Amino acid sequence: MIICRGCGIANDDKSTFCRGCGKELIPKIEWWKEYNMVPVSITRMKNSKWARFFCFLLFIPSLSSIYFLLRNKTHANRMRRKRKELLDTDYIEAYQKRSLHYVFVARGSANDHRFGLFDVQKIRMQLPFEYEELSWSTKGKLLSAKKDGKYFSLDLNGNIFS
């Protein structure tokens, strides 16, 4: 049960908005902070320099489009919403660098959550939300994962190594 901080009504654990007042619900146990994650709904994804350059070339006739894409950095957010792979209710690893290629993402509640891998530069899911634990073995190449209680290594394409 999540108690709304605005009106005090009890809501289901999976609810994102209060059924009484409509405000966004913030879970009491912020499990995602342990993993250095933030809610996707407040994240402003950053385009890579190459993505911004290609957007510039594609939209040369429309100066307002260039301003919109480069100034506000909203192209990545718009593409994420359009593809519907990463929802506003998910959590994403906090990152600052544009050079970062992959970040961990999580979906679920404090009791039951799963991890995946998101490609920031291509703005798409690299690995789906099906892992109980996920961490880097070799940064950018190999991951340590736990699924159904079993530990194993896998690469960025999801190929399992023993």
C-alpha positions in Angstrom: 0.0 0.0 0.0 1.2 3.5 -0.9 -0.3 6.3 1.1 -0.8 9.5 -0.8 1.1 12.4 0.8 -1.5 14.9 -0.5 -4.8 13.4 0.7 -3.9 10.4 2.8 -5.8 7.8 0.7 -4.3 4.3 0.4 -3.5 3.1 -3.1 -2.2 -0.1 -4.6 1.6 -0.7 -4.8 1.6 -0.6 -8.6 -0.3 2.7 -8.7 1.5 5.7 -10.1 -1.2 8.3 -9.4 -3.5 8.7 -6.4 -7.1 7.5 -7.0 -8.4 10.3 -4.7 -6.6 13.5 -5.7 -4.7 12.4 -8.9 -1.2 13.4 -7.6 1.8 11.3 -8.5 2.5 8.8 -5.8 6.0 8.5 -4.4 6.7 5.1 -2.8 7.8 5.2 0.9 10.7 2.8 0.2 12.8 4.4 -2.5 14.6 1.2 -3.4 15.9 2.7 -6.6 18.1 5.2 -4.8 20.3 2.3 -3.6 21.2 1.7 -7.3 21.9 5.4 -8.1 18.7 5.6 -10.2 16.1 8.3 -10.7 12.6 8.1 -12.1 12.5 8.3 -15.9 9.7 10.9 -15.7 12.1 13.5 -14.3 15.1 12.5 -16.4 16.1 14.6 -19.4 18.0 12.2 -21.6 20.9 13.7 -23.5 21.6 13.2 -27.1 25.1 12.2 -28.2 27.0 14.8 -30.2 26.6 12.7 -33.3 22.8 12.3 -32.8 22.5 16.1 -32.5 24.6 16.6 -35.7 22.5 14.2 -37.7 19.3 15.8 -36.4 20.7 19.2 -37.5 21.3 17.8 -41.1 17.8 16.2 -41.3 16.0 19.4 -40.2 18.0 22.1 -42.0 15.0 23.6 -43.8 13.2 24.1 -40.4 15.1 26.4 -38.1 12.5 26.0 -35.4 13.1 22.3 -35.4 16.8 22.8 -35.0 16.2 25.1 -32.1 13.8 22.6 -30.5 16.1 19.7 -30.9 19.4 21.3 -29.9 18.3 23.8 -27.3 16.0 21.7 -25.2 17.6 18.3 -25.7 14.1 16.8 -26.0 14.7 14.6 -29.1 15.9 11.7 -27.0 12.9 12.0 -24.7 10.5 12.2 -27.6 12.0 9.1 -29.2 11.9 7.2 -25.9 8.2 8.0 -25.5 7.5 7.1 -29.1 9.1 3.7 -28.9 7.4 3.0 -25.5 10.2 0.7 -24.3 11.0 2.8 -21.3 8.0 4.1 -19.4 7.7 7.2 -17.2 7.2 4.8 -14.2 10.6 3.1 -14.7 13.9 4.1 -13.2 17.1 4.9 -15.0 20.7 5.1 -13.8 21.7 8.7 -13.2 24.3 9.8 -15.7 25.9 13.1 -16.7 28.2 12.3 -19.6 27.2 12.3 -23.2 29.9 9.8 -24.0 28.1 7.1 -21.9 26.6 4.5 -24.1 24.7 2.1 -21.8 22.9 2.7 -18.5 21.0 0.3 -16.2 17.2 0.7 -15.9 14.7 -0.9 -13.5 11.0 -1.5 -13.5 8.8 -2.6 -10.6 8.3 -2.0 -6.9 10.4 -2.3 -3.8 9.3 -6.0 -3.4 9.6 -7.1 -7.0 11.8 -5.2 -9.5 13.8 -6.3 -12.6 16.7 -4.7 -14.3 17.5 -4.1 -17.9 20.1 -2.2 -20.0 19.2 0.9 -22.1 21.3 2.2 -25.0 21.4 6.0 -24.4 22.9 6.8 -27.8 20.5 4.8 -29.9 17.6 5.5 -27.5 16.4 1.9 -27.3 16.4 -1.0 -24.9 19.5 -3.2 -25.2 18.5 -5.9 -22.7 14.9 -6.3 -21.5 13.6 -6.1 -17.9 14.2 -9.7 -16.9 17.1 -9.8 -14.6 17.0 -9.8 -10.8 20.5 -8.4 -10.6 22.7 -6.7 -13.3 26.2 -5.2 -13.0 29.2 -4.7 -15.2 31.9 -7.4 -15.2 33.9 -5.6 -17.9 32.6 -2.0 -18.4 30.9 -1.8 -21.8 31.4 -5.4 -22.7 30.4 -8.1 -20.2 27.7 -8.1 -17.6 27.1 -10.2 -14.5 23.4 -11.1 -14.1 21.1 -13.1 -12.0 17.9 -14.6 -13.4 15.6 -17.2 -11.7 18.2 -17.5 -8.9 21.1 -18.4 -11.2 24.2 -16.2 -11.7 25.8 -16.0 -15.2 27.7 -13.7 -17.5 26.3 -12.2 -20.7 27.3 -9.8 -23.4 25.5 -6.7 -24.6 23.4 -8.8 -27.0 22.1 -11.1 -24.3 24.3 -14.1 -25.2 25.0 -16.1 -22.1 28.5 -17.2 -21.1 29.1 -19.9 -18.5 
